[in-house]
Amino acid sequence: MNNDSISLELSIEEANLILEGLGELPFRRVFQLIGRIQSAARAQMEPAGDAPVSPNGHAAATTVAISEEVPA
């Protein structure tokens, strides 16, 4: 596994769009990535009443870290 990684800051809508697109690909190819995205998002989400808010008054964006894995 390669330890190179990037961090992305996405709105919830953008993260959901990415997940929707990944859902169009073969399951065996994307299921681990979908799980990692969902896990990262779930860890950052607060209960509805305590959701973080950005300075402009909108819901704060979700940051997702993705590691690049090179197939053997």
Buried (B, 14 or more C-beta within 10 A) or exposed (E): EEEEEEEBEBEBEBBBEBBEEBEEEEEEEBEEBBEBBEEBBEEEBEEEEEEEEEEEEEEBBBEBEBEEEEEE
